[in-house]
Amino acid sequence: MQNVAAQRAQRLSELPFEEAGARSALLQGTVASIVDIWKHRELLGLLTRRELKARYKDSSLGFLWSLIKPLTQLLIYAIVVGEFLGAARSLNNFAVYLFSGLTVYLLFSEIVGGATSSIVANAGLVKKVYFPREIFPLSAVGSAMVNFLIQMVILLVAAFVAGTLTFGPHLLYGLAAIGVIIIYASAIGILLAAVNVYLRDIQYLVEVVLMLVMWGSPILYHWTFATSRMPGWLAEIYLNNPVTLAVIGFQQAFWAPGSGGEPLPQLAIRLVIAAVVGIVCLIIAQRVFSKLQGNFAQEL
């Protein structure tokens, strides 16, 4: 036994030293973390697949459940808000309008919600093995993207049937909206994943906030309905909210053509600015995460 222990100690002493704590500040530390995550990309893929399999474990319908929930929401909102409350009378092709906003919002909601609880949910791995902890919230991004792609198929089919799907530069609004949502959802998810380790109420608070964000986004109503009831400065804050911009961008890509929707002025510039600001927020969130992750094992 002593020989085995001695041999193990010898092998460990020959391994190169790897710093497990926070890297150096800002950009240099972020680049180092990205390189570290890239080295563990296979593990990221495994965790993403595990997340997807665990979600529909022992389910007969499997991935179809990722369609049933949004389609059920679409049906309820289309009937209650669209028909009973009359929203469909003021918006052409209301079902496509609704599902456009709902699809991109659910991507944001799923990433933030899944990433926030990801570290706590994987406490066993965090306490036993070292690898970049950012992999856990990023695996939530991967699984959310799979569900999003499934829902996108339904949106494209619905837009085609309704005659609102046309090919042109306006489709770039949809790509920009996806990018903005992924950037901001990842930044928020990474930050909250770290904070949730120390303050477990965060994951429950997130559920409430996400519900408020949904009703505060122009998904069930046109953005002009909200801004017409706001002072100018508040309307600008509302319109430059990244979730609002992404929802409007998706509607502009898949609903506005053929529906006569009023475009948001300077939407492309707004999306670009939002993406740049979002990247800065993502870097800051990762650095905060890196500072906090040193005590994850003790807190868990």
N, C-alpha and C positions, 0 to 999 in steps of 0.2 A: 504493500500500500504506500509506503514511504517513497519507493522508487517511482510509482505512478504519479504521486503528487509532485515529486521533483521534476519529472518529465513534463508534466502539465505546466508547472511554473516556468520551466525553461522555454516551452513553446510560447507561452504568453509574453515572456520578456522579449522574444524575438519579433513579436508583432509590432507594426508601426503604431505610434500614439495617435489616437483620434480624439479630438475635443468634442465632448457631447453637449456642452453648454452653449450659451449664446455666442454667435460669431461677432466679429468686429462690426462697427457701426454702419448703419444705413446701406448704401449701394454695395459696398464690398461684402458686407455680411449677407445681403440678399442674394448676390451672385453665388456666394459659397453655398447658401442653402439650396438654391436652384440646382447647382451641380450635385449636391448630396441627394436631392430628391431624384434627379435623373439617374443616378447610380442605382437607386432602389425602384426604378420604374416597373420592374417585373412584380415586385411586391405590391405596388400601387394597383397594378392590373388584377392581381389575385384578390386584394381586398375589395375592389370594385365588384368583381364577379361574386365574391362571397356575400356582399351587401345585397346584390340582386337576387341571389338564390335564397338567402335568409328571408327576404321580404315576402316571397311567394312560396315558402316551404310548405309542403303538404297541401298545396292548393291545386285543384283540378284545372282551373282556368289559367293559372300562371300570369303571364304578362298581360292578359286581357283585362286584369283588374286595373291596370294603369290607364285603360280606356274607359272602363265602366264609371269610375268616379267623376272625371271631367265631363263625360257625356251626360251623366245624371245631373250634375250641376248646370250644364248647358240647358237641359230640358226644363229644369225647375225655373232658372232665371228667365229663359225665353218665354215661358208661359206666364209666370207671375209678374215679372218686370216688363216683359215685352208686350204681352197681350192684356193682362189685367190692369197694369198701371199705365199702359199706353205708350211705352218707349218705342215700340216697333213702328208706331205711326209716324214718328219724327225721324226715324233712321231706316233707310232702305237696307234690305238684306241684313236685318238685325241679328239673325243667328250667326252669320259669318263674322259680323262686327264683334259680337259677344265672345265667340270662340277664339278669335284672333287675340284679343286682350287676355282672355283666360289662359290660353296656352303659354304665353310668355310669362305671365304672372306666376303660374304654377311651377315653372322652372325656377324662378327666384325663390318662391316659398319652399320648395323641396330642398334646394341647396342649403339655404339658411337654416331650416329646421333640422335637416340631417347632419350638417356640419357642427351645429351647436352642441349636440349630444354625442358626437362621435368619439371624443376622448374618453368621456365617462363610460360609454358603452363598451369600449375596448380596454378597460382598466387592467385586465389580466395581462394583455400584451405589453402595455405601457410599463408595468412594474417588472417585467421579466427580461425584455430584450430592448436594446437600443437600436433605433433607426429614426429617420426624420419624422417627428410627430406630426408634421404638416400632412403626411400621407393620409392620416385618418380623415380630416375634413375634405381633402382632395378626392378621396374615394367616394364621398357623398356627392361631389360634383359629377363624377363619372357616372354613377348610378342614376342621378337625376337627368343627365343628358340622354341616357338610353330611353327613359320614359318619355322625355320631351320629343325625341325623334319619332316614337310611335304615335304620339298625339299630333305631330306635324303632318303625318300621312293623312289623318282624318281631316285636318284643316285644309290641306291642299285639295283633297277630294271634294269637300264641301264648297270651297271657293270656286273650283272648276264647275261644279254643278250649278252654282248660283250665277256664274258668269263674271265673277269678280277677279278671277285669276288670269292675269295677262303678263306677258313677258316684256321687260323693259328695265330701265335704270331704277325705277321705283322699288324693285325687289332688293336693292342694296340697303334700303331702310330696314328690311327684315334682318339682314346679316349684321348690320350695325347694332340693331336692338339686341340680338342674341349676345354679341360681344359685350355690350354695356351691362347686361344682366349678369353674365358670367363673372365679369370683373368685380362688380359691386357685391354680388352674392358671395363670391369667394372671399373678398375682403372682410365682409361682415361675419361670415361663417368662421373664418380662421380666428378672428378676434374673439368672438363669443365662445368658440370652442375652448379657448384658454381660460377665459373668465368663468365659464361654467364649472370648471374644475374646482375653483375656489368658492363660487357662489352658485349653488345648484338651482336656485330659484330662476336663474336666467332662462333655462330651457322652457319653463312654463310661461314666463313673461313673453318670450319670443312668439309663442303661439297666439297670444292676445294681440301683440303688435302686428303680426302678419295678417290677422283678420282685419285690423284697422287699415293697414296699407292697401288691402284689396278694395275695400269700400272707398278709400280715398283716391284710388286710381280710376281713370276713365274707362272702365270695363263695361259697366252696366249703363253708362250714359256718355254722351259726347263731351269732350273737354270744354267746349264752349258753354255748356250748361253750368259748369262749375265756375269758370273764370268770369262769367257775366255777373256773378253774385259776389265777387271779391274786389277789393281795391286793387289798383294796378300793381303795387309792389308785391302783394300777396299772390296775385295771379302769376307773376314772373317766378316766384319761388316755387309755386305749385307746378308750373309747366317745366321747370328745369330740374325737378325731381327725377333722378335716373330711372325709377320704375315707371313714372308717368311718361317720360320720353320713350322708353322701350315699348310700352303699350301702344302709344301713338304711332311709333315707327312700324310696329307689326300691322296695325290697322291700315296704315298708309300703303304697306306692301301688298296685303292680301284682301283688303276690303274696299278701300277708297276707289280703285279703278272700277268704273261701272256703277258706283253707288252714289257719286256726287258728293263725297265727303269734303268738308272744308279743311284744307291742309294747314298745318301749323307753320307759321312763318319761320324761315331759317332752321328747319328741322335738322337738316344735314349738319350744319355748323354746331347746333346744340348737341347733337349726338357725339360729334368728334370731341368737343370740349368736355363733355361728360366722361368719355372714355379716357381722356388724358388725366383728368382729375381722379378718376377711378383707379388708374394705375398707381398714382401717387398714394392713394388711400390703401391700396393693396400692399405696397411696399411697407408702409407704416404699420399696417396690421400684422404683417409677417415679422417685423422687428419686435413688436410688442409680444407676439406669440413666442418668439425666440427667447425673450427675456423671462417670460413666465414659465416656460416649460421645464426649467431646472428642478422645480419642486413638484412636478406632476405626480411622481411615484409616491412621495410622502403624503400628498393630499388625498390620493386615491386609496 
